Amino acid sequence: RRGLAPPAATVSQVTVRDALNQALDEELERDERVFLLGEEVAQYDGAYKISRGLWKKYGDKRVIDTPISEMGFAGIAVGAAMAGLRPVCEFMTFNFSMQAIDQVINSAAKTCYMSAGLIGVPIVFRGPNGASAGVAAQHSQCFAAWYGHCPGLKVVSPWSAEDAKGLLKAAIRDDNPVVMLENELLYGVPFELSEQAQSKDFIIPIGKAKIERQGTHITLVSHSRLVGHCMETASVLAKEGVECEVINMRTIRPMDIEAVEASIVKTNHLITVEGGWPQFGVGAEICARIMEGPAFNYLDAPAVRVTSTDVPMPYAKNLEDNSMPQVKDIIFAVKKVLNI
């Protein structure tokens, strides 16, 4: 039977929602110390159906509905982690994590350091982050810069189904507190999931970026939903002869700045793209790190940030669209940087 090609690898179309559900199911099954808690995660199958079927499968002790009190259930989760369990604490949106930020920062993030490594806090805080659609200012901000600012935390921000599954599994297995910033608008979006990513042993190392598209003219660095905008931008500009390299950061803290530097050495231009506000943002940090490092000497033009506008999110649809970075905004920035 010589001359026959090897069997093709199985690739499935999986939504981000189902990828997260798979990750939770596999980790609950793998380690009995893992449990999920949050508002409506159990009997209702989760506000966004991320935990669908898990309560029926694992029962009341592993999948726990909590009262509407982020400070309360985040505190319970942190205490459980200190006592040796591995909680996954869901915030219905990260905007509500502000109610529990004392638990996340002062209790979870700082305890290992303050106890000289004696007390670990293996916990995952996860839920939708950033702007959704039509939910106005109090439900629409990005917390990547907020949590990325704090030593003691690891912060991940997935784009694709593969990102979501691999990063959530890595976060649950990590011995440190991890903040996982998902995006509600991506939950229903299908992505290709490779045969490797469908394995129960598949994880994505925290702290490693991924080059989603190779290019030679300009580097676009993004995370979460805006990676998709950068990919779309690259497709449009390729027809005009401009090849964009798109980097999906995947992790906000620790940040894989080496991947960005290596790309700049090749393209000599940098644009950062994010759904957060401009001041003290993720893009600001990336630009500062490039300024301070060896890649600065390879830049042929100033690095540019594309961000949301510096206002609380408006409710009106047309104003909301104008507040968030659109593909046209990234294209405009690319042409400005490349002077075309």
C-alpha positions in Angstrom: 0.0 0.0 0.0 2.9 2.3 -0.7 2.1 5.8 -2.1 -1.0 6.3 0.0 -1.1 9.6 1.9 -1.3 9.4 5.7 -4.8 10.0 7.1 -5.8 13.6 7.4 -5.8 15.1 10.9 -9.3 15.6 12.2 -10.3 19.2 12.5 -13.6 20.2 14.2 -15.6 23.4 14.2 -16.1 24.3 17.8 -17.5 27.5 19.4 -15.6 29.3 22.1 -18.6 28.4 24.5 -18.2 24.7 23.8 -14.4 24.8 24.1 -14.7 26.4 27.6 -17.3 23.8 28.5 -15.0 21.0 27.4 -12.1 22.4 29.4 -14.2 22.6 32.6 -15.6 19.1 32.1 -12.2 17.6 31.5 -10.6 19.3 34.5 -13.5 18.6 36.9 -13.2 14.9 35.8 -9.3 14.9 36.1 -8.9 16.5 39.6 -11.5 16.1 42.3 -10.2 19.3 44.0 -11.5 21.4 41.1 -15.0 22.9 41.6 -17.0 25.7 39.9 -18.9 28.4 41.7 -20.8 31.5 40.7 -24.2 33.0 40.0 -26.5 30.6 38.0 -23.6 28.2 37.1 -25.4 25.1 38.3 -29.1 24.5 37.8 -29.5 27.1 35.1 -26.4 25.8 33.2 -24.6 29.2 33.4 -25.8 32.6 32.3 -24.0 32.1 29.0 -24.3 28.2 29.1 -20.6 27.8 29.6 -21.3 25.3 32.4 -24.0 23.4 30.5 -24.5 19.9 31.8 -21.9 20.1 34.5 -24.2 20.3 37.5 -26.1 17.2 36.4 -22.9 15.3 35.8 -20.9 16.4 39.0 -23.6 17.4 41.5 -24.0 20.1 44.2 -20.5 19.8 45.7 -18.6 20.4 42.5 -20.8 23.0 40.7 -22.3 25.5 43.1 -24.9 28.2 42.7 -24.1 31.3 44.8 -26.0 34.3 46.0 -25.6 37.5 44.1 -22.7 38.7 46.1 -19.3 38.8 44.3 -17.4 39.8 47.4 -18.9 36.9 49.3 -18.4 34.0 46.9 -15.0 35.3 45.7 -13.9 35.3 49.3 -15.2 31.8 49.8 -13.3 30.7 46.7 -10.1 32.3 47.8 -10.4 30.6 51.3 -11.1 27.3 49.6 -7.9 27.7 47.4 -5.8 28.5 50.5 -7.2 25.3 52.1 -6.1 23.1 49.2 -9.0 23.1 46.7 -8.8 24.5 43.1 -11.8 26.7 42.6 -13.0 28.2 39.3 -14.9 31.4 40.3 -17.2 32.7 37.6 -18.1 36.4 37.4 -21.2 37.0 35.3 -19.3 39.8 33.9 -15.9 41.2 35.0 -17.5 44.6 35.6 -19.0 42.9 38.7 -15.6 41.8 39.8 -15.1 45.3 41.1 -17.3 44.2 44.0 -14.7 41.5 44.8 -11.4 43.3 43.8 -10.3 43.2 47.4 -10.5 39.4 47.4 -8.8 39.1 44.0 -5.9 41.5 44.7 -5.4 41.8 48.5 -6.2 38.1 49.3 -5.5 36.0 46.2 -2.7 37.9 44.4 -0.6 38.9 47.4 -0.9 35.9 49.8 1.9 33.7 48.3 4.4 36.6 48.4 3.3 37.7 51.9 3.6 34.2 53.3 7.1 33.6 51.8 5.6 31.0 49.5 4.0 28.9 52.3 0.4 29.6 51.2 -0.6 29.0 47.6 -3.8 30.2 46.1 -4.6 28.0 43.0 -7.7 29.8 41.8 -9.2 30.9 38.5 -11.4 33.9 38.2 -13.2 33.8 34.8 -16.1 35.3 32.9 -16.8 37.7 30.1 -14.7 40.9 29.9 -14.9 44.0 27.7 -17.7 45.4 25.6 -20.7 43.2 24.7 -23.5 44.8 22.7 -26.1 47.3 23.9 -25.3 46.9 27.6 -23.9 50.5 28.2 -21.1 51.8 30.4 -21.4 49.6 33.6 -21.2 46.3 31.6 -18.7 47.2 28.9 -15.2 47.9 30.2 -12.0 45.9 29.6 -10.1 44.9 32.8 -6.9 43.6 31.1 -4.9 46.6 32.1 -6.5 46.6 35.7 -5.5 43.1 36.5 -2.4 43.0 34.3 -1.1 45.8 36.6 -0.9 43.6 39.7 2.0 41.3 40.6 0.9 38.0 42.0 -1.7 37.4 39.3 -1.5 35.8 35.9 -3.9 37.2 33.3 -5.0 35.4 30.1 -7.2 36.7 27.3 -8.2 34.2 24.7 -9.5 34.8 21.2 -10.1 31.4 19.5 -11.7 28.2 20.7 -8.2 26.7 20.9 -7.1 29.7 23.1 -10.1 29.3 25.3 -9.7 25.6 25.9 -5.9 25.5 26.2 -5.6 28.6 28.5 -8.5 27.6 30.8 -7.0 24.1 31.3 -3.6 25.7 32.0 -5.1 28.2 34.4 -6.9 25.5 36.4 -3.7 23.5 36.7 -1.6 26.5 37.6 -0.7 26.9 41.3 -1.1 30.7 41.1 -4.3 32.9 40.9 -5.2 33.3 37.3 -7.7 35.9 35.8 -9.2 34.6 32.6 -10.8 37.4 30.5 -13.2 36.0 28.0 -15.4 37.9 25.5 -19.2 37.5 25.5 -19.4 38.3 21.7 -17.0 35.4 21.0 -18.9 32.7 22.9 -21.0 31.7 19.9 -18.3 32.1 17.3 -17.0 28.8 15.8 -13.3 28.2 15.2 -11.3 25.3 13.9 -10.1 23.0 16.7 -7.2 20.8 15.7 -7.0 17.1 16.7 -4.2 18.0 19.1 -6.4 20.6 20.8 -9.2 18.1 21.2 -6.9 16.0 23.5 -7.6 15.9 27.2 -3.9 16.7 27.8 -3.9 19.8 25.6 -2.8 23.0 27.3 -1.5 26.4 26.1 1.5 27.6 28.2 0.6 30.8 30.0 2.9 33.6 28.9 3.3 32.7 25.2 1.9 34.7 22.3 1.0 33.2 19.0 1.6 34.6 15.5 -1.8 34.1 13.8 -0.6 35.5 10.4 2.9 36.0 9.0 3.7 39.3 7.4 6.6 41.5 6.5 5.4 45.2 6.5 3.9 45.9 9.9 3.2 44.1 13.2 -0.4 44.2 14.6 -0.5 43.1 18.3 -3.8 42.4 19.9 -5.7 40.2 22.3 -9.2 38.8 22.7 -11.9 39.8 20.1 -9.8 42.5 18.5 -7.4 39.8 17.1 -10.3 38.9 14.7 -10.4 42.6 13.6 -6.6 42.5 13.0 -7.0 39.3 10.9 -9.7 41.0 8.9 -7.6 44.1 8.4 -4.7 41.9 7.2 -6.9 40.2 4.6 -8.2 43.5 3.3 -4.7 45.1 3.1 -3.1 42.0 1.5 -5.1 42.9 -1.6 -3.3 46.2 -1.7 0.1 44.6 -1.3 0.5 45.3 2.4 1.4 42.2 4.5 0.5 42.5 8.2 1.9 40.2 10.8 -0.8 39.5 13.4 0.2 38.6 17.0 -2.4 37.2 19.4 -0.9 38.0 22.8 -3.1 35.3 24.6 -1.5 36.3 27.9 -1.5 39.8 29.4 0.6 38.9 32.4 3.4 37.7 32.1 3.7 39.4 28.7 5.5 37.7 25.8 7.3 40.9 24.7 10.1 38.8 23.0 7.5 37.7 20.4 6.7 41.3 19.6 10.4 42.3 19.5 11.2 39.4 17.1 8.3 40.6 14.8 9.4 44.2 14.8 12.9 43.2 13.8 11.3 41.7 10.7 8.6 44.4 9.9 10.1 47.6 11.4 6.6 48.9 12.3 4.2 48.4 15.3 0.5 49.0 16.0 -1.2 47.7 19.1 -5.0 47.1 19.0 -7.2 46.7 22.1 -10.8 47.2 23.3 -9.7 48.9 26.5 -9.2 52.6 27.2 -6.0 54.3 26.0 -4.6 55.7 29.2 -2.4 53.1 31.1 -3.6 50.4 28.7 -2.2 47.2 27.4 -1.0 48.9 24.3 0.7 51.6 26.3 2.6 48.9 28.2 3.7 47.1 25.0 4.9 50.4 23.5 6.8 51.3 26.6 8.5 47.9 26.7 9.5 48.2 23.1 10.9 51.8 23.7 13.0 50.4 26.6 14.3 47.3 24.7 16.5 46.4 21.8 13.6 46.4 19.2 13.3 50.2 19.4 16.3 50.5 17.1 14.5 48.6 14.4 11.4 50.8 14.3 11.1 53.0 11.2 8.1 54.9 12.5 6.6 55.6 15.9 4.5 52.8 17.4 0.8 53.6 17.4 -2.1 52.5 19.6 -5.6 51.7 18.4 -8.0 51.6 21.4 -11.5 52.3 22.4 -12.3 56.0 22.9 -11.6 57.6 26.3 -15.3 57.6 27.4 -17.6 55.3 29.4 -19.4 53.1 26.8 -22.5 54.8 25.4 -25.7 52.9 25.1 -26.8 54.1 21.6 -25.8 51.6 18.9 -24.2 54.2 16.6 -22.2 55.8 19.5 -21.2 52.3 20.7 -19.8 51.4 17.3 -17.8 54.7 17.2 -16.4 54.0 20.6 -14.9 50.6 19.8 -12.0 50.1 17.3 -13.4 49.0 14.0 -11.5 47.4 11.1 -11.5 50.7 9.2 -9.7 52.4 12.2 -7.0 49.8 12.1 -6.6 50.1 8.3 -6.4 53.9 8.7 -3.7 53.5 11.4 -1.7 51.1 9.2 -1.7 53.4 6.2 -0.7 56.3 8.4 2.2 54.4 10.0 3.4 53.1 6.6 2.8 56.6 5.0 0.7 55.2 2.2 
